[in-house]
Amino acid sequence: MSKEFTIEELSNYNTKKELFVAIRGYVYDVTGFLEDHPGGDEVLMDVAGQEATEAYDDAGHSEDADKTLDKFLIGRLNAPAGAGAGKTRNKGTVEVEMYTLKRW
């Protein structure tokens, strides 16, 4: 994997014949997974040619899904900060109690 894609290049791969997505700064060619995707091909078509980290994480994918995704890795996304490249997957929840300090 040595190919770097810009957001503009990625956006060219948005059809059922060539479907790439970027997740957490990596680019995946999921064309061959369209028919096998458990959520249906429409889910992938909705994010075709795009940075899809938020959609991927919102779907609550399992570690098995992450391993499957790794099979389709083809490159890295060369994107500006804030475009999803630096986002990480939330694998848990932390509860925090908030206290208000009163001054006497």
Biopython code that builds the backbone (N, CA, C, O; Angstrom):
import numpy as np
from Bio.PDB.StructureBuilder import StructureBuilder

atoms = [
    (1, "MET", "N", (0.842, -1.176, 0.000)),
    (1, "MET", "CA", (0.000, 0.000, 0.000)),
    (1, "MET", "C", (0.884, 1.235, 0.000)),
    (1, "MET", "O", (1.433, 1.606, 1.038)),
    (2, "SER", "N", (1.022, 1.853, -1.116)),
    (2, "SER", "CA", (1.842, 3.054, -1.175)),
    (2, "SER", "C", (1.126, 4.211, -1.856)),
    (2, "SER", "O", (1.681, 5.306, -1.952)),
    (3, "LYS", "N", (-0.069, 3.995, -2.320)),
    (3, "LYS", "CA", (-0.816, 5.026, -3.045)),
    (3, "LYS", "C", (-1.431, 6.012, -2.060)),
    (3, "LYS", "O", (-2.016, 5.621, -1.050)),
    (4, "GLU", "N", (-1.287, 7.303, -2.373)),
    (4, "GLU", "CA", (-1.965, 8.349, -1.603)),
    (4, "GLU", "C", (-3.036, 8.965, -2.476)),
    (4, "GLU", "O", (-2.812, 9.237, -3.656)),
    (5, "PHE", "N", (-4.202, 9.185, -1.889)),
    (5, "PHE", "CA", (-5.336, 9.770, -2.593)),
    (5, "PHE", "C", (-5.678, 11.109, -1.969)),
    (5, "PHE", "O", (-5.634, 11.259, -0.748)),
    (6, "THR", "N", (-6.015, 12.074, -2.795)),
    (6, "THR", "CA", (-6.588, 13.317, -2.293)),
    (6, "THR", "C", (-8.102, 13.111, -2.226)),
    (6, "THR", "O", (-8.631, 12.149, -2.782)),
    (7, "ILE", "N", (-8.781, 14.011, -1.551)),
    (7, "ILE", "CA", (-10.247, 13.959, -1.498)),
    (7, "ILE", "C", (-10.818, 14.032, -2.911)),
    (7, "ILE", "O", (-11.795, 13.356, -3.233)),
    (8, "GLU", "N", (-10.201, 14.857, -3.743)),
    (8, "GLU", "CA", (-10.675, 15.010, -5.125)),
    (8, "GLU", "C", (-10.537, 13.707, -5.903)),
    (8, "GLU", "O", (-11.452, 13.314, -6.626)),
    (9, "GLU", "N", (-9.390, 13.034, -5.756)),
    (9, "GLU", "CA", (-9.190, 11.749, -6.437)),
    (9, "GLU", "C", (-10.183, 10.711, -5.928)),
    (9, "GLU", "O", (-10.778, 9.968, -6.709)),
    (10, "LEU", "N", (-10.352, 10.670, -4.629)),
    (10, "LEU", "CA", (-11.278, 9.719, -4.018)),
    (10, "LEU", "C", (-12.683, 9.892, -4.578)),
    (10, "LEU", "O", (-13.386, 8.910, -4.813)),
    (11, "SER", "N", (-13.089, 11.125, -4.788)),
    (11, "SER", "CA", (-14.456, 11.405, -5.248)),
    (11, "SER", "C", (-14.747, 10.850, -6.641)),
    (11, "SER", "O", (-15.909, 10.753, -7.034)),
    (12, "ASN", "N", (-13.712, 10.486, -7.388)),
    (12, "ASN", "CA", (-13.908, 9.896, -8.717)),
    (12, "ASN", "C", (-14.361, 8.438, -8.664)),
    (12, "ASN", "O", (-14.831, 7.899, -9.667)),
    (13, "TYR", "N", (-14.224, 7.804, -7.516)),
    (13, "TYR", "CA", (-14.537, 6.379, -7.376)),
    (13, "TYR", "C", (-15.859, 6.210, -6.633)),
    (13, "TYR", "O", (-15.895, 5.768, -5.485)),
    (14, "ASN", "N", (-16.932, 6.570, -7.312)),
    (14, "ASN", "CA", (-18.243, 6.618, -6.651)),
    (14, "ASN", "C", (-19.324, 5.851, -7.411)),
    (14, "ASN", "O", (-20.503, 6.197, -7.342)),
    (15, "THR", "N", (-18.916, 4.811, -8.133)),
    (15, "THR", "CA", (-19.883, 4.011, -8.887)),
    (15, "THR", "C", (-19.790, 2.548, -8.464)),
    (15, "THR", "O", (-18.852, 2.150, -7.774)),
    (16, "LYS", "N", (-20.764, 1.758, -8.883)),
    (16, "LYS", "CA", (-20.744, 0.331, -8.562)),
    (16, "LYS", "C", (-19.601, -0.399, -9.267)),
    (16, "LYS", "O", (-19.239, -1.510, -8.878)),
    (17, "LYS", "N", (-19.039, 0.215, -10.291)),
    (17, "LYS", "CA", (-17.910, -0.397, -11.004)),
    (17, "LYS", "C", (-16.575, -0.079, -10.333)),
    (17, "LYS", "O", (-15.621, -0.847, -10.454)),
    (18, "GLU", "N", (-16.507, 1.038, -9.633)),
    (18, "GLU", "CA", (-15.316, 1.450, -8.883)),
    (18, "GLU", "C", (-15.770, 2.253, -7.676)),
    (18, "GLU", "O", (-16.139, 3.422, -7.795)),
    (19, "LEU", "N", (-15.738, 1.613, -6.514)),
    (19, "LEU", "CA", (-16.254, 2.248, -5.306)),
    (19, "LEU", "C", (-15.180, 2.249, -4.226)),
    (19, "LEU", "O", (-14.835, 1.204, -3.676)),
    (20, "PHE", "N", (-14.659, 3.432, -3.931)),
    (20, "PHE", "CA", (-13.662, 3.592, -2.882)),
    (20, "PHE", "C", (-14.268, 4.430, -1.763)),
    (20, "PHE", "O", (-15.098, 5.306, -2.007)),
    (21, "VAL", "N", (-13.844, 4.149, -0.536)),
    (21, "VAL", "CA", (-14.211, 4.969, 0.619)),
    (21, "VAL", "C", (-12.956, 5.180, 1.461)),
    (21, "VAL", "O", (-12.018, 4.385, 1.403)),
    (22, "ALA", "N", (-12.949, 6.248, 2.234)),
    (22, "ALA", "CA", (-11.856, 6.500, 3.173)),
    (22, "ALA", "C", (-12.410, 6.393, 4.584)),
    (22, "ALA", "O", (-13.460, 6.951, 4.903)),
    (23, "ILE", "N", (-11.682, 5.663, 5.423)),
    (23, "ILE", "CA", (-12.062, 5.507, 6.825)),
    (23, "ILE", "C", (-10.800, 5.642, 7.667)),
    (23, "ILE", "O", (-9.824, 4.919, 7.466)),
    (24, "ARG", "N", (-10.835, 6.580, 8.615)),
    (24, "ARG", "CA", (-9.713, 6.838, 9.512)),
    (24, "ARG", "C", (-8.396, 7.063, 8.781)),
    (24, "ARG", "O", (-7.340, 6.624, 9.236)),
    (25, "GLY", "N", (-8.468, 7.752, 7.645)),
    (25, "GLY", "CA", (-7.252, 8.113, 6.937)),
    (25, "GLY", "C", (-6.748, 7.083, 5.947)),
    (25, "GLY", "O", (-5.714, 7.290, 5.312)),
    (26, "TYR", "N", (-7.460, 5.978, 5.805)),
    (26, "TYR", "CA", (-7.073, 4.942, 4.859)),
    (26, "TYR", "C", (-8.138, 4.810, 3.777)),
    (26, "TYR", "O", (-9.319, 5.057, 4.023)),
    (27, "VAL", "N", (-7.713, 4.420, 2.578)),
    (27, "VAL", "CA", (-8.629, 4.283, 1.447)),
    (27, "VAL", "C", (-8.825, 2.801, 1.150)),
    (27, "VAL", "O", (-7.870, 2.024, 1.110)),
    (28, "TYR", "N", (-10.084, 2.430, 0.942)),
    (28, "TYR", "CA", (-10.459, 1.043, 0.698)),
    (28, "TYR", "C", (-11.236, 0.940, -0.606)),
    (28, "TYR", "O", (-12.116, 1.755, -0.883)),
    (29, "ASP", "N", (-10.902, -0.074, -1.408)),
    (29, "ASP", "CA", (-11.652, -0.383, -2.622)),
    (29, "ASP", "C", (-12.671, -1.451, -2.247)),
    (29, "ASP", "O", (-12.339, -2.633, -2.169)),
    (30, "VAL", "N", (-13.916, -1.031, -2.014)),
    (30, "VAL", "CA", (-14.960, -1.952, -1.569)),
    (30, "VAL", "C", (-15.884, -2.382, -2.711)),
    (30, "VAL", "O", (-16.985, -2.878, -2.474)),
    (31, "THR", "N", (-15.430, -2.187, -3.940)),
    (31, "THR", "CA", (-16.227, -2.557, -5.111)),
    (31, "THR", "C", (-16.678, -4.011, -5.029)),
    (31, "THR", "O", (-17.851, -4.311, -5.250)),
    (32, "GLY", "N", (-15.766, -4.903, -4.717)),
    (32, "GLY", "CA", (-16.071, -6.329, -4.670)),
    (32, "GLY", "C", (-16.901, -6.746, -3.472)),
    (32, "GLY", "O", (-17.312, -7.903, -3.381)),
    (33, "PHE", "N", (-17.155, -5.833, -2.556)),
    (33, "PHE", "CA", (-17.914, -6.150, -1.344)),
    (33, "PHE", "C", (-19.359, -5.660, -1.415)),
    (33, "PHE", "O", (-20.151, -5.910, -0.507)),
    (34, "LEU", "N", (-19.694, -4.966, -2.492)),
    (34, "LEU", "CA", (-21.038, -4.385, -2.626)),
    (34, "LEU", "C", (-22.147, -5.408, -2.407)),
    (34, "LEU", "O", (-23.071, -5.166, -1.631)),
    (35, "GLU", "N", (-22.061, -6.535, -3.077)),
    (35, "GLU", "CA", (-23.133, -7.537, -2.993)),
    (35, "GLU", "C", (-23.130, -8.287, -1.669)),
    (35, "GLU", "O", (-24.149, -8.853, -1.274)),
    (36, "ASP", "N", (-21.988, -8.296, -0.979)),
    (36, "ASP", "CA", (-21.874, -9.049, 0.269)),
    (36, "ASP", "C", (-22.074, -8.200, 1.520)),
    (36, "ASP", "O", (-22.159, -8.744, 2.621)),
    (37, "HIS", "N", (-22.148, -6.892, 1.375)),
    (37, "HIS", "CA", (-22.275, -6.021, 2.545)),
    (37, "HIS", "C", (-23.575, -6.338, 3.280)),
    (37, "HIS", "O", (-24.650, -6.292, 2.683)),
    (38, "PRO", "N", (-23.485, -6.662, 4.582)),
    (38, "PRO", "CA", (-24.687, -7.045, 5.341)),
    (38, "PRO", "C", (-25.782, -5.978, 5.353)),
    (38, "PRO", "O", (-26.963, -6.308, 5.460)),
    (39, "GLY", "N", (-25.405, -4.716, 5.247)),
    (39, "GLY", "CA", (-26.390, -3.638, 5.244)),
    (39, "GLY", "C", (-26.929, -3.309, 3.867)),
    (39, "GLY", "O", (-27.760, -2.414, 3.714)),
    (40, "GLY", "N", (-26.454, -4.038, 2.864)),
    (40, "GLY", "CA", (-26.896, -3.790, 1.498)),
    (40, "GLY", "C", (-25.965, -2.841, 0.766)),
    (40, "GLY", "O", (-25.194, -2.107, 1.383)),
    (41, "ASP", "N", (-26.044, -2.865, -0.559)),
    (41, "ASP", "CA", (-25.138, -2.033, -1.354)),
    (41, "ASP", "C", (-25.461, -0.546, -1.266)),
    (41, "ASP", "O", (-24.586, 0.290, -1.492)),
    (42, "GLU", "N", (-26.696, -0.211, -0.942)),
    (42, "GLU", "CA", (-27.088, 1.198, -0.862)),
    (42, "GLU", "C", (-26.315, 1.940, 0.232)),
    (42, "GLU", "O", (-25.996, 3.121, 0.094)),
    (43, "VAL", "N", (-26.025, 1.228, 1.311)),
    (43, "VAL", "CA", (-25.266, 1.829, 2.411)),
    (43, "VAL", "C", (-23.891, 2.276, 1.914)),
    (43, "VAL", "O", (-23.431, 3.370, 2.242)),
    (44, "LEU", "N", (-23.246, 1.429, 1.128)),
    (44, "LEU", "CA", (-21.935, 1.788, 0.581)),
    (44, "LEU", "C", (-22.052, 2.860, -0.492)),
    (44, "LEU", "O", (-21.200, 3.744, -0.583)),
    (45, "MET", "N", (-23.084, 2.788, -1.291)),
    (45, "MET", "CA", (-23.271, 3.794, -2.343)),
    (45, "MET", "C", (-23.477, 5.186, -1.748)),
    (45, "MET", "O", (-23.088, 6.184, -2.356)),
    (46, "ASP", "N", (-24.082, 5.257, -0.571)),
    (46, "ASP", "CA", (-24.316, 6.549, 0.090)),
    (46, "ASP", "C", (-23.013, 7.263, 0.461)),
    (46, "ASP", "O", (-22.991, 8.489, 0.571)),
    (47, "VAL", "N", (-21.929, 6.505, 0.654)),
    (47, "VAL", "CA", (-20.651, 7.104, 1.042)),
    (47, "VAL", "C", (-19.574, 6.896, -0.027)),
    (47, "VAL", "O", (-18.392, 7.130, 0.223)),
    (48, "ALA", "N", (-19.981, 6.464, -1.196)),
    (48, "ALA", "CA", (-19.041, 6.175, -2.286)),
    (48, "ALA", "C", (-18.214, 7.398, -2.649)),
    (48, "ALA", "O", (-18.752, 8.484, -2.862)),
    (49, "GLY", "N", (-16.904, 7.212, -2.716)),
    (49, "GLY", "CA", (-16.015, 8.298, -3.097)),
    (49, "GLY", "C", (-15.850, 9.362, -2.033)),
    (49, "GLY", "O", (-15.448, 10.486, -2.335)),
    (50, "GLN", "N", (-16.158, 9.021, -0.784)),
    (50, "GLN", "CA", (-16.137, 10.015, 0.290)),
    (50, "GLN", "C", (-15.332, 9.545, 1.493)),
    (50, "GLN", "O", (-14.978, 8.372, 1.606)),
    (51, "GLU", "N", (-15.051, 10.485, 2.387)),
    (51, "GLU", "CA", (-14.497, 10.171, 3.689)),
    (51, "GLU", "C", (-15.674, 9.670, 4.520)),
    (51, "GLU", "O", (-16.632, 10.412, 4.742)),
    (52, "ALA", "N", (-15.615, 8.422, 4.983)),
    (52, "ALA", "CA", (-16.783, 7.772, 5.571)),
    (52, "ALA", "C", (-16.581, 7.326, 7.015)),
    (52, "ALA", "O", (-17.302, 6.450, 7.492)),
    (53, "THR", "N", (-15.625, 7.904, 7.711)),
    (53, "THR", "CA", (-15.337, 7.482, 9.080)),
    (53, "THR", "C", (-16.559, 7.597, 9.983)),
    (53, "THR", "O", (-16.892, 6.654, 10.701)),
    (54, "GLU", "N", (-17.215, 8.725, 9.951)),
    (54, "GLU", "CA", (-18.363, 8.934, 10.841)),
    (54, "GLU", "C", (-19.474, 7.928, 10.554)),
    (54, "GLU", "O", (-20.046, 7.359, 11.483)),
    (55, "ALA", "N", (-19.780, 7.706, 9.292)),
    (55, "ALA", "CA", (-20.825, 6.744, 8.928)),
    (55, "ALA", "C", (-20.437, 5.334, 9.362)),
    (55, "ALA", "O", (-21.278, 4.579, 9.849)),
    (56, "TYR", "N", (-19.171, 4.982, 9.187)),
    (56, "TYR", "CA", (-18.687, 3.651, 9.569)),
    (56, "TYR", "C", (-18.805, 3.458, 11.079)),
    (56, "TYR", "O", (-19.307, 2.434, 11.542)),
    (57, "ASP", "N", (-18.345, 4.439, 11.838)),
    (57, "ASP", "CA", (-18.396, 4.338, 13.292)),
    (57, "ASP", "C", (-19.827, 4.382, 13.817)),
    (57, "ASP", "O", (-20.159, 3.673, 14.767)),
    (58, "ASP", "N", (-20.671, 5.201, 13.212)),
    (58, "ASP", "CA", (-22.070, 5.294, 13.641)),
    (58, "ASP", "C", (-22.814, 3.979, 13.450)),
    (58, "ASP", "O", (-23.783, 3.706, 14.158)),
    (59, "ALA", "N", (-22.371, 3.167, 12.501)),
    (59, "ALA", "CA", (-23.022, 1.879, 12.244)),
    (59, "ALA", "C", (-22.664, 0.840, 13.303)),
    (59, "ALA", "O", (-23.290, -0.218, 13.369)),
    (60, "GLY", "N", (-21.668, 1.131, 14.126)),
    (60, "GLY", "CA", (-21.303, 0.219, 15.205)),
    (60, "GLY", "C", (-20.682, -1.078, 14.715)),
    (60, "GLY", "O", (-21.033, -2.155, 15.197)),
    (61, "HIS", "N", (-19.773, -0.986, 13.772)),
    (61, "HIS", "CA", (-19.147, -2.181, 13.210)),
    (61, "HIS", "C", (-18.335, -2.942, 14.257)),
    (61, "HIS", "O", (-17.767, -2.349, 15.174)),
    (62, "SER", "N", (-18.292, -4.248, 14.104)),
    (62, "SER", "CA", (-17.564, -5.132, 15.013)),
    (62, "SER", "C", (-16.090, -5.210, 14.625)),
    (62, "SER", "O", (-15.674, -4.663, 13.603)),
    (63, "GLU", "N", (-15.308, -5.899, 15.457)),
    (63, "GLU", "CA", (-13.904, -6.127, 15.126)),
    (63, "GLU", "C", (-13.793, -7.011, 13.886)),
    (63, "GLU", "O", (-12.855, -6.863, 13.104)),
    (64, "ASP", "N", (-14.739, -7.925, 13.702)),
    (64, "ASP", "CA", (-14.748, -8.754, 12.490)),
    (64, "ASP", "C", (-14.921, -7.884, 11.252)),
    (64, "ASP", "O", (-14.300, -8.134, 10.220)),
    (65, "ALA", "N", (-15.761, -6.866, 11.357)),
    (65, "ALA", "CA", (-15.954, -5.949, 10.232)),
    (65, "ALA", "C", (-14.663, -5.192, 9.942)),
    (65, "ALA", "O", (-14.323, -4.959, 8.782)),
    (66, "ASP", "N", (-13.940, -4.805, 11.004)),
    (66, "ASP", "CA", (-12.654, -4.127, 10.820)),
    (66, "ASP", "C", (-11.670, -5.031, 10.085)),
    (66, "ASP", "O", (-10.938, -4.575, 9.207)),
    (67, "LYS", "N", (-11.656, -6.311, 10.444)),
    (67, "LYS", "CA", (-10.753, -7.264, 9.785)),
    (67, "LYS", "C", (-11.136, -7.451, 8.321)),
    (67, "LYS", "O", (-10.267, -7.542, 7.454)),
    (68, "THR", "N", (-12.429, -7.508, 8.050)),
    (68, "THR", "CA", (-12.892, -7.624, 6.667)),
    (68, "THR", "C", (-12.480, -6.391, 5.882)),
    (68, "THR", "O", (-12.014, -6.499, 4.748)),
    (69, "LEU", "N", (-12.650, -5.233, 6.476)),
    (69, "LEU", "CA", (-12.290, -3.979, 5.817)),
    (69, "LEU", "C", (-10.809, -3.953, 5.442)),
    (69, "LEU", "O", (-10.442, -3.453, 4.379)),
    (70, "ASP", "N", (-9.968, -4.488, 6.313)),
    (70, "ASP", "CA", (-8.524, -4.495, 6.059)),
    (70, "ASP", "C", (-8.165, -5.196, 4.754)),
    (70, "ASP", "O", (-7.151, -4.869, 4.136)),
    (71, "LYS", "N", (-8.973, -6.143, 4.333)),
    (71, "LYS", "CA", (-8.716, -6.877, 3.086)),
    (71, "LYS", "C", (-8.827, -5.976, 1.861)),
    (71, "LYS", "O", (-8.297, -6.305, 0.800)),
    (72, "PHE", "N", (-9.506, -4.852, 1.999)),
    (72, "PHE", "CA", (-9.770, -3.960, 0.868)),
    (72, "PHE", "C", (-8.874, -2.717, 0.858)),
    (72, "PHE", "O", (-9.053, -1.829, 0.026)),
    (73, "LEU", "N", (-7.919, -2.658, 1.775)),
    (73, "LEU", "CA", (-7.036, -1.502, 1.907)),
    (73, "LEU", "C", (-6.171, -1.318, 0.660)),
    (73, "LEU", "O", (-5.507, -2.251, 0.209)),
    (74, "ILE", "N", (-6.188, -0.094, 0.106)),
    (74, "ILE", "CA", (-5.385, 0.179, -1.094)),
    (74, "ILE", "C", (-4.502, 1.416, -0.963)),
    (74, "ILE", "O", (-3.641, 1.636, -1.815)),
    (75, "GLY", "N", (-4.687, 2.229, 0.074)),
    (75, "GLY", "CA", (-3.865, 3.429, 0.190)),
    (75, "GLY", "C", (-4.232, 4.290, 1.377)),
    (75, "GLY", "O", (-5.005, 3.896, 2.250)),
    (76, "ARG", "N", (-3.649, 5.491, 1.383)),
    (76, "ARG", "CA", (-3.914, 6.466, 2.445)),
    (76, "ARG", "C", (-4.596, 7.684, 1.857)),
    (76, "ARG", "O", (-4.442, 8.001, 0.677)),
    (77, "LEU", "N", (-5.353, 8.359, 2.707)),
    (77, "LEU", "CA", (-6.006, 9.597, 2.310)),
    (77, "LEU", "C", (-5.114, 10.762, 2.694)),
    (77, "LEU", "O", (-4.727, 10.900, 3.855)),
    (78, "ASN", "N", (-4.794, 11.588, 1.735)),
    (78, "ASN", "CA", (-4.026, 12.800, 1.979)),
    (78, "ASN", "C", (-5.049, 13.923, 2.091)),
    (78, "ASN", "O", (-5.387, 14.579, 1.105)),
    (79, "ALA", "N", (-5.535, 14.131, 3.313)),
    (79, "ALA", "CA", (-6.628, 15.082, 3.521)),
    (79, "ALA", "C", (-6.233, 16.124, 4.551)),
    (79, "ALA", "O", (-5.380, 15.868, 5.401)),
    (80, "PRO", "N", (-6.848, 17.298, 4.482)),
    (80, "PRO", "CA", (-6.592, 18.319, 5.493)),
    (80, "PRO", "C", (-7.081, 17.864, 6.857)),
    (80, "PRO", "O", (-7.981, 17.031, 6.952)),
    (81, "ALA", "N", (-6.496, 18.403, 7.903)),
    (81, "ALA", "CA", (-6.917, 18.078, 9.262)),
    (81, "ALA", "C", (-8.403, 18.337, 9.416)),
    (81, "ALA", "O", (-8.940, 19.307, 8.882)),
    (82, "GLY", "N", (-9.059, 17.453, 10.155)),
    (82, "GLY", "CA", (-10.489, 17.604, 10.373)),
    (82, "GLY", "C", (-11.333, 16.915, 9.327)),
    (82, "GLY", "O", (-12.561, 16.954, 9.407)),
    (83, "ALA", "N", (-10.714, 16.287, 8.352)),
    (83, "ALA", "CA", (-11.471, 15.607, 7.300)),
    (83, "ALA", "C", (-11.664, 14.136, 7.614)),
    (83, "ALA", "O", (-12.021, 13.354, 6.732)),
    (84, "GLY", "N", (-11.433, 13.750, 8.864)),
    (84, "GLY", "CA", (-11.655, 12.369, 9.251)),
    (84, "GLY", "C", (-10.390, 11.544, 9.308)),
    (84, "GLY", "O", (-10.399, 10.441, 9.855)),
    (85, "ALA", "N", (-9.306, 12.049, 8.758)),
    (85, "ALA", "CA", (-8.084, 11.269, 8.686)),
    (85, "ALA", "C", (-7.518, 10.943, 10.061)),
    (85, "ALA", "O", (-6.880, 9.904, 10.231)),
    (86, "GLY", "N", (-7.735, 11.802, 11.035)),
    (86, "GLY", "CA", (-7.165, 11.565, 12.346)),
    (86, "GLY", "C", (-8.141, 10.990, 13.352)),
    (86, "GLY", "O", (-7.778, 10.804, 14.514)),
    (87, "LYS", "N", (-9.341, 10.710, 12.954)),
    (87, "LYS", "CA", (-10.341, 10.211, 13.879)),
    (87, "LYS", "C", (-10.040, 8.772, 14.264)),
    (87, "LYS", "O", (-9.501, 8.000, 13.471)),
    (88, "THR", "N", (-10.394, 8.429, 15.486)),
    (88, "THR", "CA", (-10.219, 7.057, 15.930)),
    (88, "THR", "C", (-11.565, 6.483, 16.300)),
    (88, "THR", "O", (-12.521, 7.217, 16.552)),
    (89, "ARG", "N", (-11.630, 5.194, 16.331)),
    (89, "ARG", "CA", (-12.884, 4.526, 16.644)),
    (89, "ARG", "C", (-13.091, 4.476, 18.139)),
    (89, "ARG", "O", (-12.164, 4.156, 18.884)),
    (90, "ASN", "N", (-14.276, 4.785, 18.586)),
    (90, "ASN", "CA", (-14.630, 4.727, 19.988)),
    (90, "ASN", "C", (-15.056, 3.305, 20.307)),
    (90, "ASN", "O", (-16.081, 2.840, 19.807)),
    (91, "LYS", "N", (-14.285, 2.609, 21.134)),
    (91, "LYS", "CA", (-14.595, 1.221, 21.445)),
    (91, "LYS", "C", (-15.234, 1.080, 22.821)),
    (91, "LYS", "O", (-15.468, -0.042, 23.269)),
    (92, "GLY", "N", (-15.518, 2.170, 23.495)),
    (92, "GLY", "CA", (-16.112, 2.053, 24.807)),
    (92, "GLY", "C", (-16.705, 3.363, 25.264)),
    (92, "GLY", "O", (-16.647, 4.376, 24.567)),
    (93, "THR", "N", (-17.275, 3.320, 26.448)),
    (93, "THR", "CA", (-17.901, 4.500, 27.007)),
    (93, "THR", "C", (-17.349, 4.730, 28.402)),
    (93, "THR", "O", (-17.127, 3.783, 29.157)),
    (94, "VAL", "N", (-17.132, 5.973, 28.734)),
    (94, "VAL", "CA", (-16.680, 6.338, 30.066)),
    (94, "VAL", "C", (-17.729, 7.252, 30.661)),
    (94, "VAL", "O", (-18.156, 8.221, 30.032)),
    (95, "GLU", "N", (-18.145, 6.935, 31.886)),
    (95, "GLU", "CA", (-19.102, 7.797, 32.561)),
    (95, "GLU", "C", (-18.335, 8.738, 33.476)),
    (95, "GLU", "O", (-17.414, 8.328, 34.183)),
    (96, "VAL", "N", (-18.725, 9.987, 33.450)),
    (96, "VAL", "CA", (-18.065, 10.996, 34.269)),
    (96, "VAL", "C", (-19.125, 11.725, 35.069)),
    (96, "VAL", "O", (-20.127, 12.183, 34.521)),
    (97, "GLU", "N", (-18.895, 11.828, 36.373)),
    (97, "GLU", "CA", (-19.813, 12.595, 37.205)),
    (97, "GLU", "C", (-19.306, 14.023, 37.278)),
    (97, "GLU", "O", (-18.114, 14.264, 37.468)),
    (98, "MET", "N", (-20.213, 14.956, 37.127)),
    (98, "MET", "CA", (-19.852, 16.363, 37.184)),
    (98, "MET", "C", (-20.302, 16.938, 38.527)),
    (98, "MET", "O", (-21.407, 16.665, 38.995)),
    (99, "TYR", "N", (-19.449, 17.717, 39.122)),
    (99, "TYR", "CA", (-19.755, 18.368, 40.381)),
    (99, "TYR", "C", (-19.621, 19.871, 40.207)),
    (99, "TYR", "O", (-18.743, 20.352, 39.490)),
    (100, "THR", "N", (-20.494, 20.598, 40.864)),
    (100, "THR", "CA", (-20.401, 22.050, 40.869)),
    (100, "THR", "C", (-19.836, 22.469, 42.217)),
    (100, "THR", "O", (-20.383, 22.131, 43.267)),
    (101, "LEU", "N", (-18.758, 23.193, 42.175)),
    (101, "LEU", "CA", (-18.153, 23.667, 43.415)),
    (101, "LEU", "C", (-18.854, 24.944, 43.857)),
    (101, "LEU", "O", (-19.045, 25.878, 43.078)),
    (102, "LYS", "N", (-19.224, 24.953, 45.109)),
    (102, "LYS", "CA", (-19.860, 26.148, 45.667)),
    (102, "LYS", "C", (-18.859, 26.871, 46.546)),
    (102, "LYS", "O", (-18.099, 26.255, 47.293)),
    (103, "ARG", "N", (-18.874, 28.175, 46.440)),
    (103, "ARG", "CA", (-18.008, 28.978, 47.303)),
    (103, "ARG", "C", (-18.853, 29.514, 48.451)),
    (103, "ARG", "O", (-19.966, 30.000, 48.249)),
    (104, "TRP", "N", (-18.313, 29.420, 49.635)),
    (104, "TRP", "CA", (-19.036, 29.899, 50.817)),
    (104, "TRP", "C", (-18.560, 31.235, 51.235)),
    (104, "TRP", "O", (-19.059, 31.790, 52.214)),
]
sb = StructureBuilder()
sb.init_structure("model")
sb.init_model(0)
sb.init_chain("A")
sb.init_seg("    ")
for serial, (resi, resn, name, xyz) in enumerate(atoms, 1):
    if name == "N":
        sb.init_residue(resn, " ", resi, " ")
    sb.init_atom(name, np.array(xyz, "f"), 0.0, 1.0, " ", f" {name:<3s}", serial, name[0])
structure = sb.get_structure()
